[in-house]
Amino acid sequence: MAQPPRPRVAAARLEREILVLVSSGRARSRKEIAESLGIAPSTVSQRVQAMLTSGELEETGEGASSGGRRPRSLRVPGSTGYLGVVDVGGTHARLGVLRHGGELAATTEVALAVADGPEPVLVQVTAALRELAGSVGGGSGGPDDGGRLLGAGISLPGPVDVARRALDSPSRMPGWSGFDVGSWLEDALGVPAVVENDANAMAVGEHFGHARRTHHSVAVKAGSAIGAGILVDDRLYRGAGGAAGDITHTRIPAGGDTPCTCGNRGCLETVASGAALVRLLREQGYDVEATADVIDLVRDAEPVATTLTRTAGRHLGAALCTVVNFFNPGAVYLGGALSTLEPFVSAIRSQIYEGAHPLMTRDLVIAPSALGADANLVGVGRLLEDALVPHTLLGTPTEGPR
C-alpha cells in the first residue's frame, strides 16, 4: 500500500531517490517509484521524464502488468549506481564500493595516521575512493561520471554527532572534534554523505548480515578501544545524546586507578582493550607497539599474552552481563581485532552465560562477526541508503543528507 504523500521534495533530491530505487532494483516503473516514495504519480512522471531526457535513466522494455497497459521498465544506463563507503581506523582505512542492497563490488585498504587531523586523512581517503569507484565502474567515480557514485558514507572511531556529521570530543584524534566531515565529503565528491560512529556502523552491518535473524541485537567492537552498537526492532538506537552503547568508559573495579583516555580512571578500556593489553605487556618487558603485536603473541600461544587476553575477555564479559540483563537482546555479535582470538571470545561467552539471568541467556546467540572487516562498510552503506531513500530502510523516516 502506498505511503501517505509527504511534503514536496526538491527536484535534485527526488532524482537521487529515484536513482537509488531504480539502480537497486527495488523499483522498475513509475508506479513502483510513486508507491515507494509515497508521492503523486504525476510528480514521479515529471521527474522521470526529465531524467530520461538527460540520460540519467533509460527505458528498456515492458515490465509486468497488474492489469491494463504493461509499464515500461526503467534502469540506470551503463551502471547499477554505487555507494562509496569508508571505515577509518587509527592507522588505516578500509574502503568499499557497494551496489545497492549491500553487495560489495570492491574493497581496498590504505595506510594513514588519524592523528594527522581531518583534512589530510579525508584528502587521502577521497582520492582512494574515487580511484576504487573508477576501477569498478569504468569511470572516475566523480560527480560528472554519469551519476555512478550516488552517495558516500564514512565511519569514524569516536562519538559522532550525526546531525552535525562531526565527531564530539574523540580520544586520540586531535583536530577532529567539531570538524564538519559530512560537508567536507559532499564538497569533495559532489554527492550526499553520512557520518557514523564505527561501532554503530558495525552493529548495523552485523544485525542484517547473519542468517539467523533477531530483531534486537548488541554488537561489540573490541580492538584498540571498545565500542558497542544497539539495534531495537531492527532500528539503530542512538540514545538521547547519540552516545548509546559507549560501554568502554564504564568504570569497573578491576580498572583501579589506571588513567583512561577520557580523563577518568578505571574505565573498562583500561583493562579490556587492545591498548590495555599493549600497556600490560610492555610493563612486563614485552616489545609490543600495537594490538596486532598482541594478536601475534596469542596466536603463537605465548602464555603471558594469552593469560592477559583471557582476563581482558572476562572483564568485558562481566560488563556485558549488565547489558544483557538490562536489554535482553536476541544476539550479541563480537567484532574487532580481539574477537579473532579464541581465549578472548571464550572468556566473554563464559562470563555472560554464568553471570546473566537464565531468562536472558536461554535463547541468546553469542556469535563472532559474520562480515569481518567489511561489517562497517556494509553497515554505513545501509545507513546511507536509508538517508538517500528515507522510507525504505530501517523503518526510520529521516531528513537524510543535506
Secondary structure, 3 states (H helix, E strand, C coil): CCCCCCCCCCHHHHHHHHHHHHHHCCCCCHHHHHHHHCCCHHHHHHHHHHHHHHCCCEEEEECCCCCCCCCEEEECCCCCCEEEEEEECCCEEEEEEEECCCCEEEEEEEECCHHHCHHHHHHHHHHHHHHHHHHHHCCCCCCCCCCCEEEEEEEECCCEECCCCEECCCCCCCCCECCCHHHHHHHHHCCCEEEEEHHHHHHHHHHHHCCCCCCCEEEEEECCCEEEEEEECCEEECCCCCCCCCHHHCECHHHCCCECCCCCECECHHHHCHHHHHHHHHHCCCCCCCHHHHHHHHHCCCHHHHHHHHHHHHHHHHHHHHHHHHHCCCEEEEECHHHHCHHHHHHHHHHHHHHCCHHHHCCCEEEECCCHHHHHHHHHHHHHHHHHCCCCCCCCCCCCCC
